[in-house]
Amino acid sequence: MKQFNRILVATDSRLEDQSIVDAAAAIAKHHQAPLMITDVVQDLSWVARLAAKDAAGIRDSLLTGAGDRLVTLADRFSEQEIDVDTKVLEGKTSVCIIREVLRGDYDL
């Protein structure tokens, strides 16, 4: 069986069903590998940036909210002896996840 050394799972932390994270945590536990849980906050559209009086505040609020939800999600695994970390990415989802995989040298 292949041994995984670093695992990344991308999720939308706003969703109630986090079965993908549960599955990734089970694999991480089985392989005794660290798990990174990520969420991507999309950039505000140019229309939203123009219309909003405090676009930077909205962006910060979205990033903080996603971070808080990820920490809550990661806390579920604290008693299972899984090394879990969280990271909020910002930008286009596919690009952010690919960059993070390459940057973090994840194998799953």
N, C-alpha and C positions, 0 to 999 in steps of 0.2 A: 504494500500500500504506500502511496506517495505521502511523504511527510511535508506538511505545509509549515512554513516558518513565520510568515507574516500574512495576516488576513485583513482585508478591507471590505467593509460592506457599506454601500450607499443606500440611504433611505430618505423618505420624506417624513420628517419627524412630526408633521401635522396629522398623519394618519393614525387611526387607532390600531389597525392590524399591523403589527410589526413582526410577523412570522418570519420574514427574511432575516431579521436581526437575531431572532431566536435560533434559526437554523445555523447562522454563521457562528453564533456563540457555542453551539453544540460541537461544531467542527473545531473551533478554537480550543475548546476544552479537551476534546479527544486527542488533538495533536499538540497540546500544551503550547499553543502559539498565541502571541499577542493579537488582539482584535482592535481594529480602528473602525469606529462608527462615524460615518460622515453624512452631512446633509449639505445641499447646495442651495444657497439663496441667489435667485436670479437678480441680475442687475435691473434697476428700475428703467423702464423705457424712457426714451427721450421726452415723450409726451408727459409722463408722470413727473419727470424731473422739472419740466417747465411749469407744470400746473401746481405742483406742491410748493408751499411756502418754505417748508423745512425738509427738503429731499434727503439731506444728510441725516437728519434725525429719524426719518422713516427707515432709511437703510440701516442705521445703527439699531433701531428697535427690532427690525426683522432679524438681524444677525444675533442680537442678544436673545430673542425668543427662541430661535433655532438652537442656540447653544444651551439654553436652559432645558429645553426638551430633550436634547441629546444626553445631557448629564443625568436627567431623570431616567431615561432609557438605560443608560449604562449602569446605573445604581442597581438595577434588577439583577445584575450578574456579580455583584460584589461578594456575595456569600458563596459563589460557585468556584472561587479561586481561578478566575479568568482575568488575565491582564487586559483590561479594557481602557481605551482612550477614545476621546471624541474630538472631532474637528469640523468646524463650519467653513465651507468653501464658498466663494462668491464669484459668480459669473455664469457662463453657459455650462449647463450640467455636464454634458459629454466631455467637453474640453477640460473642465475642472477635475473630473474623476480620472481621466487618462493622465493628466499631469501629476496628480497625487499618487497614482499607481507607480509611475516612473520615478518620481521623487522619493517615494518611500520604499521602493524595491519590494512591493507586495507580490506574492506568488499565487494568491487566490483572492 
